[in-house]
Amino acid sequence: MTRPHLVSTIVALSVLVACASAPAPAPPQATPAPSPGAYDPNQDLGLLWVKHAAEYGAVTKQVYKIAAAALPGYISDRSWSAMPGQTGAENLPPAVILDVDETVVSNVDFQLAFERPFTNRKLYDFYREHAAIPVPGVVEFVAAARKAGVEVFFVTNRPCELIDDDPDPCPQKHGVIDELESIGISTDDAHVMLADENDWDRAKIGRREHIATTHRVIMLFGDDLGDFVPCVRRKLYGPCTEPATKASRTRLVEEHTDYWGNGWYILPGPMHGSWTSFK
């Protein structure tokens, strides 16, 4: 019979031998930080695509190049208007209307950097300290339109908001003008229209119709469905009597099929916009 104290000794020795021969656990490895510009799975792919993909610039240049090639035809055809329902405009001077954010300037650096939640003041402050980024192709298009005798208007939903002790009732408007100037597009107060001016709301149709009283609108540019048609949001603005739905937005696209690429030019807008309420 094996003695109890001998059994205990044997077990203890076995444990010591096992511990001595077992490999030491590897120290925990830190996850390496992605190199600048590399894909980071913790960031939104839409932001990364706009920031880094060569395809983004190819798409926007393609849009503006096609639009520039179409300018002479729309100018010479006095019966043409890109505004559904505009009539009696044959003798009005031609104009094009562009949205600003993601159509003329890219907000991708702001979107990557700002701390949520979004506020208009954060965007305003960002552009007081950072250079604006032109959407590829837009500067050349605006120059071509103006050379052809077409007036260029900028309609944005950035609002007029008082800022600190600034007496300017709409400092954001002059902020937009400064941004456009910095990328090589000069303009003035009369050609930049913000939400909250003249009782305009976020339905841009009111501002487009205002322009259409004095100009034949031959082209519309934007990254959001609301840059072309009203009633695209859950909130009621302008002439809308019912909130938009995914189905109603799809119908609006289908109902205006003949305009897409034919006076209406839409740019990629994966970062923000009315569509984000319908995910």
C-alpha positions in Angstrom: 0.0 0.0 0.0 1.2 3.4 -0.9 1.7 5.7 2.0 -0.5 8.9 2.0 2.5 11.3 2.4 4.3 9.6 -0.5 1.2 10.1 -2.8 1.1 13.8 -1.9 4.8 14.2 -2.7 4.5 12.6 -6.0 1.5 14.8 -7.0 3.3 18.0 -5.9 6.4 17.0 -7.9 4.3 16.3 -11.0 2.7 19.7 -10.8 6.1 21.4 -10.5 7.5 19.5 -13.5 4.4 20.4 -15.6 4.6 24.1 -14.7 8.4 24.2 -15.4 8.0 22.6 -18.9 4.9 24.6 -20.0 5.7 27.5 -22.3 5.1 31.0 -20.8 2.0 32.7 -22.0 2.6 35.2 -24.8 2.2 38.9 -23.7 -1.0 40.5 -25.1 -0.4 42.1 -28.5 -1.8 45.6 -29.1 -3.8 46.1 -32.3 -1.7 48.2 -34.5 -3.2 51.6 -35.5 -4.0 51.9 -39.2 -1.5 53.9 -41.2 -2.7 57.3 -42.4 -5.1 56.8 -45.2 -5.5 53.1 -44.6 -8.9 51.4 -44.3 -10.2 51.6 -40.8 -13.2 49.3 -40.1 -14.3 51.6 -37.3 -14.9 54.4 -39.7 -17.8 54.9 -42.1 -17.1 53.5 -45.5 -18.9 56.4 -47.2 -16.5 58.9 -45.6 -13.5 56.8 -46.5 -14.6 56.4 -50.1 -15.1 60.2 -50.6 -11.8 60.9 -48.9 -9.6 58.3 -50.5 -11.1 56.6 -53.5 -9.9 57.7 -56.9 -13.3 56.7 -58.2 -15.0 59.5 -56.3 -13.1 62.1 -58.3 -13.7 60.2 -61.5 -17.5 60.3 -60.9 -17.7 64.0 -60.1 -15.5 65.0 -63.0 -17.6 62.9 -65.3 -20.8 64.6 -64.2 -19.4 68.1 -64.7 -17.7 67.2 -68.0 -21.0 65.8 -69.4 -22.9 68.9 -68.1 -20.4 71.3 -69.7 -20.7 69.5 -73.1 -24.5 69.9 -72.9 -24.4 73.7 -72.2 -24.6 75.0 -75.8 -27.7 72.9 -76.6 -29.6 74.1 -73.5 -28.6 77.7 -74.1 -29.7 77.7 -77.7 -33.0 75.8 -77.1 -35.1 78.6 -75.6 -38.0 76.3 -75.0 -35.9 74.2 -72.6 -36.1 74.5 -68.8 -34.8 72.2 -66.1 -37.5 73.5 -63.8 -40.7 71.5 -64.3 -43.6 73.8 -64.9 -41.5 76.8 -65.9 -43.2 78.5 -68.9 -42.8 81.8 -70.7 -39.1 81.8 -70.1 -38.0 82.0 -73.7 -36.6 85.5 -73.4 -35.1 85.2 -69.9 -31.3 84.9 -69.4 -30.1 81.3 -68.8 -29.0 80.2 -65.3 -27.8 77.1 -63.5 -28.4 76.3 -59.8 -25.9 74.4 -57.7 -26.2 73.1 -54.2 -23.0 73.8 -52.1 -22.1 71.0 -49.7 -20.9 67.9 -51.5 -21.8 69.6 -54.9 -19.3 72.5 -54.9 -17.3 71.9 -51.7 -16.6 68.6 -50.1 -17.2 68.4 -46.3 -15.3 65.1 -45.9 -12.6 66.4 -43.7 -15.2 68.0 -41.4 -17.2 64.8 -41.3 -14.1 62.8 -40.3 -13.0 65.3 -37.6 -16.1 66.8 -35.9 -17.4 65.5 -32.6 -21.0 64.4 -32.8 -23.7 65.6 -32.6 -23.7 67.9 -35.6 -24.4 71.6 -35.3 -24.3 74.3 -37.9 -21.9 76.3 -35.6 -19.4 73.4 -35.7 -19.4 73.5 -39.5 -19.1 77.3 -39.6 -16.2 77.2 -37.1 -14.4 74.4 -39.0 -14.3 76.5 -42.2 -13.0 79.5 -40.3 -9.9 77.4 -39.6 -9.6 75.0 -42.6 -9.4 75.4 -46.3 -12.4 74.4 -48.4 -12.1 71.4 -50.7 -13.5 71.8 -54.2 -15.5 68.9 -55.6 -13.4 67.7 -58.6 -14.7 69.3 -61.8 -16.9 72.0 -60.4 -14.5 74.9 -60.8 -14.0 74.2 -64.5 -17.7 73.8 -65.0 -18.6 77.1 -63.4 -16.0 78.8 -65.5 -17.4 77.2 -68.7 -21.0 78.2 -67.8 -20.0 81.8 -67.1 -17.9 82.0 -70.3 -21.0 80.9 -72.2 -23.1 83.7 -70.6 -24.9 81.6 -68.0 -25.5 83.0 -64.5 -24.6 80.7 -61.7 -26.6 80.5 -58.4 -25.8 78.6 -55.3 -28.7 77.4 -53.1 -27.7 75.8 -49.8 -29.5 74.7 -46.7 -26.9 76.2 -44.4 -29.1 78.5 -42.2 -28.7 82.1 -41.1 -27.8 82.0 -37.4 -26.6 84.8 -35.2 -23.1 84.2 -33.9 -21.9 85.7 -30.6 -21.5 89.5 -30.9 -21.3 89.5 -34.7 -23.8 92.1 -35.9 -24.1 90.3 -39.3 -27.6 88.8 -39.4 -26.3 86.0 -41.7 -22.6 85.4 -41.2 -23.0 81.9 -42.7 -23.7 83.5 -46.1 -20.5 85.4 -46.1 -18.8 82.2 -44.9 -20.1 80.4 -48.0 -19.0 83.2 -50.2 -15.5 83.1 -48.7 -15.3 79.3 -49.2 -16.3 79.6 -52.8 -13.8 82.4 -53.3 -11.0 80.2 -51.8 -11.5 77.4 -54.3 -11.6 79.9 -57.3 -15.3 80.7 -57.7 -16.1 84.3 -57.1 -19.7 85.2 -56.3 -21.9 87.7 -54.4 -24.8 87.9 -52.0 -27.4 87.9 -54.8 -26.2 84.6 -56.1 -26.0 82.7 -52.8 -29.3 81.7 -51.1 -29.5 80.2 -47.6 -32.3 78.6 -45.7 -34.0 81.2 -43.4 -33.5 84.1 -45.7 -36.6 85.9 -46.9 -38.8 83.4 -45.1 -37.4 80.5 -47.2 -37.4 77.1 -45.5 -35.5 73.9 -46.1 -37.5 73.0 -49.2 -35.3 74.5 -51.8 -38.2 74.7 -54.3 -39.0 78.2 -53.0 -35.6 79.5 -53.9 -35.5 77.8 -57.2 -38.8 79.3 -58.1 -37.5 82.7 -57.0 -34.6 82.4 -59.5 -37.0 81.1 -62.2 -38.9 84.4 -62.1 -36.0 86.2 -63.6 -34.0 83.4 -65.4 -34.6 80.3 -67.5 -33.1 77.6 -65.4 -31.3 75.2 -67.7 -29.5 72.9 -65.2 -29.8 71.8 -61.6 -26.9 70.2 -59.6 -27.0 68.6 -56.2 -26.2 65.5 -54.1 -29.6 65.3 -52.5 -33.0 64.6 -53.9 -34.2 67.8 -52.4 -31.9 69.7 -54.8 -34.3 68.7 -57.6 -37.8 68.1 -56.2 -39.7 69.0 -53.0 -41.3 66.7 -50.4 -38.3 64.4 -49.8 -38.1 64.7 -46.0 -40.1 63.3 -43.0 -40.6 66.9 -41.9 -43.0 69.0 -43.8 -41.5 71.9 -45.7 -42.7 74.1 -48.6 -45.7 72.7 -50.5 -45.7 69.3 -48.8 -48.7 68.0 -47.0 -47.5 64.5 -46.1 -44.1 63.3 -44.8 -41.9 61.5 -47.4 -41.4 57.8 -47.3 -38.9 55.5 -49.0 -41.6 54.6 -51.5 -42.5 58.2 -52.2 -38.9 59.2 -52.7 -38.5 56.3 -55.2 -41.6 57.5 -57.1 -40.2 61.0 -57.3 -37.1 59.6 -59.0 -39.1 57.5 -61.4 -41.6 60.4 -62.2 -38.7 62.6 -63.3 -36.7 59.9 -65.2 -36.4 62.2 -68.3 -34.5 64.8 -66.3 -31.7 62.7 -64.9 -28.6 63.4 -66.9 -30.7 65.7 -69.0 -30.5 69.1 -67.2 -30.4 67.4 -63.7 -27.0 66.2 -62.5 -26.6 64.4 -59.2 -23.3 64.0 -57.3 -22.4 61.3 -54.8 -23.7 62.1 -51.3 -23.0 59.1 -49.0 -22.1 61.2 -45.9 -25.3 63.1 -45.0 -28.6 64.3 -46.4 -32.3 63.7 -46.4 -31.8 60.0 -47.3 -30.3 59.3 -43.8 -33.8 59.5 -42.3 -34.9 56.5 -44.4 -32.2 53.9 -43.8 
